[in-house]
Amino acid sequence: MLELTGLTAGYHGGTVLHSLDLSVPAGTVHAVVGHNGAGKTTLVHTVGGLMRPSAGTVTLDGRDVTGRPAHRIARAGVGLVPQGRRVFAGLTVDEHLRLSYRPPRRGDTTRPSVWTPARVLELLPRLGERRGNRGTDLSGGEQQMLALARALLGSPRVLLLDEPTEGLAPVLVRQVHALVATLADEGIAVLLVSPSPARAVESARALTVLTSGRMTLRMSGEEARADATALHAALELTATAV
C-alpha cells in the first residue's frame, strides 16, 4: 500500500530524514518510534505532502505521489492526524464534520471503506454527545477524537498519526490504540509515530526505531511482543546519542 524508498528530507538546506525505506501494507499498523528530534514529524509531513523530499520516492498502491501538494496527497487517499490536534477553536464538532466529509466519487472503488459523519459518530460516540460544542470547549481527548474523525471523513487508504496520544490520560491512550487496531482491521494502512513503544507494540505489525533521521532498528510486532529488549536498548542508545 504505502512504500517509501530512500526518502530524504529536511529544512532550509539541512537534512533531517536520511534515505529511509519503509513499507505499510493495507490493514496493518507500522509504528515508528524515537525520541524528540528523531525525524518522526518530518517523516509524516513529507509523506503527507506538507514538505517536499530532497530525494527518494513515496508510492501509494504503486502510484508515485512524491512531492505532490498536500491536497493532492489527501485526494490520493492519505489522511493525516497532526501532532497537537489543531482543531478549529470557533467551529462546533458538527461543523468540523460537515467541512471534512468527502463523499466518494461515482465509481470510486479504491478506498477500503467509506466513512460518513454518522458512521464516525458511531465509532466515536463521545463526539455525538458534544456535537454542538466548539473546539475550545473540548477536552484534550475529545479534540484528539475530533482530529481523527476529520481524517476518517476523507475515507483514507493510508492514515498518518503523529503522536496521537500526546498529553492524554492513560485510559484515553488505551482507547486511541484500540481504535487504531480497529481501523487497521477495516483495511487502512496506519503509519503511527510515537516517542514510546509502550502501546504501539500491542497493535503494530512492524516497528522502526528512528535515530537522528536514520533507521537504527526494525523488527516485527510479534518479535517485540515476545521480547522487547532489543527495542528498548535501541531507544536507550538513541537517548544517549541525543
PyMOL commands that set and color helices and strands:
alter all, ss='L'
color gray80, all
select helices_A, chain A and resi 40-47+70-76+93-100+117-123+125-129+135-137+140-152+170-185+200-203+221-226+229-241
alter helices_A, ss='H'
color red, helices_A
select strands_A, chain A and resi 2-9+17-24+29-33+55-60+63-64+78-81+158-162+189-194+206-211+214-220
alter strands_A, ss='S'
color yellow, strands_A
deselect
rebuild
show_as cartoon
